[in-house]
């Protein structure tokens, strides 16, 4: 299957129309759309608009409750716990980071832990929210269990990404990465493309290495054993314990502090029960924010200009590739997999939206793809 390139404006209109048809207000649809298309603009296809069909299924199954209002159930001047009441993850995440930013602006630091939410998109979106206001931002989230612990064969932890964003010039420092070798969304993309997984990404229900994306996804959904390996692979010699340990930090900040569900207890009793964590911190707590920003900017430039390995022409700093990807996709369009377009076509039919009003005469080629396991 191939890819089609669509303008940002086309996909923005599609997402806005779809999410309002789902039952969200225009303002809510704008937040959700912005999170998804930011991911696509960054080049993180797994967390972009290809997730729309999954969200639609989650709404139909009752995992995502439209109209749910996030509730602050505990707070201090610098911290809070929010119960998302099974609402849309992007809306809960946006509200939680907004609260963390407000506390940081008032007291220097704000921390919010969230329980009973849903998938919230890319963690980096929320860290960037703080960064754009001159603050240091951090966010992490657990998820449905997809990671097998080091030496294990059953998924017990989520992809558990951790994101940090710090103001700098000419690019902010933005680091966003899962603590698994890859995310579930990456397996979904390989499944859509009918490609075998690379060695070292996942194990099957017997704990042996697997390259079958569909089977690993089915095992994760059914909680039958198997899953994705921690960052570092399957052994301590390759650093598996480091990815496992970082995932545990994410679980503690998100699920344990909020008294929410750890990843192995998500997706039970008709509830997703995902947990998140958000932090915003004013660099003024440590001195002159402008001097700190200039100091980081100088170090990042020294990294870019440092000696290159043989055969390499460039060293990137975190956030630089995303800035370049945004420029490229705004000029040349956002690539969307043909199998994702099949899902979009079916979604438009379900929502009584005119597929051709967005994509003209284009019709996605038929394939044997039957969708990812949810």
Secondary structure, 3 states (H helix, E strand, C coil): CCEEEECHHHHHHHHHHHHHHHCCCHHHHHHHHHHHHHHHHHCCHHHCHHHHHHHHHHHHCCCCCCCCCCEEEEEECCEEEEECCCCCHHHHHHHHHHHHHHHHHHHCEEEEEEEEECCCCCHHHHHHHHHCCCEEEEEEECCCCCEECCCCCEEEECCCCEEEEECCCCCCEEEEECCECCCHHHHHHHHHHCCCCCCCCEECCCCCEECCHHHHHHHHHHCCCEEEEECCCCCHHHCHHHHHHHHHHHHHHHHHCCCCCCHHHCCECCECCEEEEEEEEEHHHHCCHHHHHHHHHHHHHHHHHCCCCCCCCCCCCCCHHHHHHHHHHHHHCEEEEHHHHHHHHHHHHHHCCCCHHHHCCCCCCCCCCCCCCC
